[in-house]
């Protein structure tokens, strides 16, 4: 089945951009997912195809118009089908691996990329959109945020990443950050590979990786550590 991404944007020429490279690009070519863009400009008003206007109540910048966005969303729905409408926004719920997994399990997504000061609030309510943020910082537009979301989803689609085991052991799966990776050479600038990784003892290696995952999560992300799955009843000292 093909996972369908449809992006509503003022800058369709930005797509597929980085999504055309490497694994996501191969998967796009082979039809594991599809990408359509809808140009908001096509739904603009009048001879100048105006898409924005000054903020009601005054203030700096421009706001994307509700009538323009509504028409674009309704047109996109014809081709995109019954997929969730996502508005990329710094005010949205933070994108997490759990959300990425949830979206990957569905048929696709209709993604609205804002520009300028953002979009008319009535569109979010009137079209029942889910607002998603990719982090606590402000981008100039939603296109890169849409690409980030699509990139994260596509690599979870069956057949995109070769070994599914590599997906299971990653950061955030099981609520922990990943253990450190090593490869050849055995010594580099005087730094040796951790001895355990050369032992051939798979149980010992698994235990070491688990311990490293836990140590790194505890040190770097106390918030994740507190919420992790399978958390022991007694906190480690
Ligand atoms: N005035 C808005 C910022 C607008 S930035 C505010 O203060 O909240 C312009 C557009 O970039 C937004 O409409 C949104 O689509 C996108 N954008 C900016 N930061 C983002 C983020 N952290 N996550 C997702 N989209 C973002």
Boltz pocket constraint, residues with backbone or C-beta under 6 A from the ligand:
constraints:
  - pocket:
      binder: B
      contacts: [[A, 87], [A, 88], [A, 89], [A, 90], [A, 91], [A, 112], [A, 113], [A, 114], [A, 115], [A, 116], [A, 117], [A, 118], [A, 119], [A, 132], [A, 133], [A, 134], [A, 135], [A, 136], [A, 137], [A, 138], [A, 139], [A, 140], [A, 141], [A, 142], [A, 143], [A, 145]]
      max_distance: 6.0
